[in-house]
């Protein structure tokens, strides 16, 4: 069973032919190994990430993150399940923080992040997120990239951390399997997230004021 560390793409419909335009629904979820829980949980409110991809204003399909170009020239699109990229990414970030033993929730649009008296507030922007596959004779080339701007603020101490988290991958496979694309998108970015959470600056922000 394939394990991914942060972001998992769940295939919504299969790809079987090229007669008509098809769309694959992708669901972003966190699936990290459970971490040791702390005696006292810090409460973290994660706001909905802003979709700030450079071409977002020109996108008719806001949930679309990429496509597969088939050997015969037809195209299958990859689209985020639910139709909105921001909430999907926010849920993945919240789940990742929860795996560190933190009590997390996603702040719904219109709600105040301070509503449940969180210790930490996370805001962010999606600068890039894509997943492409190009099939040719001899195999399929997979390309993925993700880039997030993240800000985390300790409400009581006002200390903060700003980080740019990136992950990318490129791989060629003989037969196209969505699971390969899933791993290529999630694994490099998961490494970046873990490094961010383990950083010295994060230790300061995660320390609850006495």
Phi, psi and omega per residue, in radians:
X1 nan 2.219 -3.084
X2 -1.319 2.249 3.123
X3 -1.903 2.369 3.035
X4 -2.095 2.678 -2.952
X5 -1.605 -0.534 -3.101
X6 -2.332 -1.056 -3.015
X7 -1.936 2.209 3.113
X8 -2.095 2.300 3.074
X9 -1.709 2.120 3.134
X10 -1.750 2.148 -3.107
X11 -1.214 2.177 -3.120
X12 -1.541 -0.756 3.101
X13 -2.391 2.702 -3.114
X14 -1.427 2.888 3.085
X15 -1.990 1.978 -3.048
X16 -2.147 -0.403 -3.062
X17 -2.647 -3.047 -3.081
X18 -2.250 0.252 -3.049
X19 -1.201 -0.659 -3.123
X20 -2.316 2.855 3.093
X21 -1.148 2.345 -3.114
X22 -2.166 2.719 3.093
X23 -2.253 2.317 3.056
X24 -1.800 2.176 3.117
X25 -1.496 2.245 -3.100
X26 -2.043 2.400 -3.104
X27 -2.037 2.185 3.127
X28 -1.577 2.170 3.115
X29 -2.507 2.677 3.071
X30 -1.616 2.460 3.121
X31 -2.562 1.103 3.121
X32 -1.580 2.718 2.994
X33 -1.078 2.450 -3.105
X34 -1.081 2.325 3.119
X35 -1.627 2.853 3.101
X36 -1.150 2.258 -3.065
X37 -1.461 2.528 -3.131
X38 -1.467 2.738 -3.120
X39 -1.098 -0.696 3.135
X40 -2.128 2.035 -3.083
X41 -1.402 2.358 2.947
X42 -1.432 2.485 -3.134
X43 -1.684 2.254 -3.046
X44 -2.189 2.168 3.047
X45 -1.757 2.147 3.137
X46 -1.862 2.043 3.122
X47 -1.389 2.856 3.115
X48 -1.181 2.164 -3.139
X49 -1.173 2.448 3.106
X50 -1.380 2.329 3.061
X51 -1.410 1.712 -3.064
X52 -1.988 0.527 3.068
X53 -1.080 2.459 -3.028
X54 -0.921 -0.636 -3.082
X55 -1.756 0.323 -3.046
X56 -1.097 -0.612 -3.124
X57 -1.132 -0.460 -3.116
X58 -1.659 -0.076 -3.100
X59 -1.373 2.136 3.026
X60 -1.337 -0.622 3.109
X61 -1.844 1.714 -3.063
X62 -1.133 -0.461 -3.082
X63 -1.474 -0.147 -3.055
X64 -1.324 2.301 3.132
X65 -2.091 -0.033 3.125
X66 2.925 -2.929 -3.086
X67 -2.739 2.882 2.986
X68 -2.031 2.182 3.069
X69 -1.645 1.989 -3.095
X70 -1.366 2.874 -3.124
X71 -1.034 -0.617 -3.123
X72 -1.474 -0.002 3.066
X73 1.774 -0.224 3.120
X74 -1.353 2.939 -2.989
X75 -2.239 2.392 2.956
X76 -1.990 2.306 -3.084
X77 -1.728 2.539 3.024
X78 -1.767 2.211 -3.061
X79 -2.371 2.483 -3.127
X80 -1.248 2.285 3.109
X81 -1.111 2.333 -3.115
X82 1.737 -0.305 3.028
X83 1.507 -0.035 -3.125
X84 -2.375 2.193 -3.074
X85 -1.331 -0.686 -3.087
X86 -0.968 -0.945 3.120
X87 -1.055 -0.635 -3.132
X88 -1.120 -0.772 3.132
X89 -1.178 -0.709 3.131
X90 -1.071 -0.720 3.104
X91 -1.102 -0.693 3.135
X92 -1.151 -0.715 3.114
X93 -1.141 -0.773 3.135
X94 -1.074 -0.742 3.131
X95 -1.131 -0.649 3.117
X96 -1.123 -0.741 3.114
X97 -1.174 -0.615 3.123
X98 -1.111 -0.571 3.105
X99 -1.162 -0.301 3.059
X100 -1.525 0.097 3.123
X101 1.569 0.243 3.133
X102 -1.654 2.594 3.058
X103 -1.529 1.975 -3.002
X104 -2.175 2.707 3.001
X105 -2.715 2.749 3.115
X106 -1.706 2.252 -3.138
X107 -1.378 2.109 -3.135
X108 -1.281 2.658 3.103
X109 -0.945 2.324 -3.125
X110 1.642 -0.300 3.091
X111 -1.513 2.758 3.058
X112 -1.635 2.317 -3.124
X113 -1.046 -0.482 -3.084
X114 -1.462 0.021 -3.016
X115 -0.998 -0.606 -3.124
X116 -1.865 0.349 3.134
X117 0.942 1.012 -3.136
X118 -1.252 2.727 3.004
X119 -1.451 -0.576 -3.099
X120 -2.284 2.557 3.059
X121 -2.180 2.243 3.137
X122 -1.933 2.223 3.007
X123 -2.171 2.804 -3.125
X124 -2.974 2.964 3.083
X125 -2.284 2.493 3.039
X126 -1.600 1.856 -3.118
X127 -1.506 -0.474 3.122
X128 -2.879 2.480 3.018
X129 -2.833 2.016 -3.073
X130 -2.596 2.688 3.074
X131 -2.556 2.034 -3.091
X132 -2.194 2.643 3.025
X133 -2.453 2.325 -3.122
X134 -2.237 1.972 -3.087
X135 -1.618 2.310 3.087
X136 -2.382 3.053 3.042
X137 -1.083 2.222 3.117
X138 1.721 -0.101 3.099
X139 2.646 -3.102 -3.134
X140 -2.199 2.262 3.099
X141 -1.631 2.243 -3.140
X142 -1.903 2.356 3.121
X143 -2.369 2.268 3.105
X144 -2.340 2.699 3.087
X145 -2.758 2.451 3.043
X146 -2.504 2.429 -3.117
X147 -2.561 2.095 -3.126
X148 -2.161 2.488 2.942
X149 -1.780 2.191 -3.020
X150 -2.254 2.362 3.060
X151 -2.170 2.283 3.131
X152 -2.197 2.188 -3.067
X153 -2.127 2.301 3.004
X154 -1.460 2.038 -3.016
X155 -1.089 -0.694 -3.057
X156 -1.404 -0.703 -3.095
X157 -1.633 -0.244 -3.094
X158 1.152 0.138 3.056
X159 -1.258 2.650 -3.056
X160 -2.571 2.798 3.081
X161 -2.323 2.329 3.022
X162 -2.067 2.351 -3.115
X163 -2.567 2.623 2.981
X164 -1.892 2.021 -3.127
X165 -1.794 2.241 -3.093
X166 -2.302 2.671 3.018
X167 -2.733 2.478 3.132
X168 -2.672 2.767 3.136
X169 -2.723 2.734 3.083
X170 -2.564 2.298 -3.088
X171 -2.686 2.581 3.056
X172 -2.002 2.268 -3.131
X173 -2.144 2.678 3.141
X174 -1.273 -0.839 3.122
X175 -2.059 2.355 -3.127
X176 -1.235 2.227 3.086
X177 -2.376 2.095 -3.136
X178 -0.927 -0.486 -3.136
X179 -1.102 -0.589 3.099
X180 -1.161 -0.681 3.107
X181 -1.192 -0.637 3.100
X182 -1.030 -0.865 -3.102
X183 -1.168 -0.651 -3.110
X184 -1.177 -0.513 3.096
X185 -1.418 -0.707 -2.962
X186 -1.528 -0.667 -2.968
X187 -1.182 -0.846 3.131
X188 -1.098 -0.674 3.137
X189 -1.198 -0.643 3.119
X190 -1.043 -0.678 3.102
X191 -1.068 -0.734 3.121
X192 -1.107 -0.721 3.127
X193 -1.112 -0.768 -3.131
X194 -1.107 -0.687 3.095
X195 -1.125 -0.671 3.116
X196 -1.125 -0.796 -3.108
X197 -1.184 -0.465 -3.107
X198 -1.588 -0.029 -3.072
X199 -1.214 2.756 -3.131
X200 -1.113 -0.667 -3.141
X201 -1.130 -0.588 3.099
X202 -1.165 -0.617 3.140
X203 -1.051 -0.633 3.121
X204 -1.199 -0.786 -3.112
X205 -1.194 -0.594 -3.100
X206 -1.372 -0.141 3.132
X207 -1.435 2.097 -3.114
X208 -1.317 2.317 -3.125
X209 -1.116 2.409 3.120
X210 -1.433 nan nan
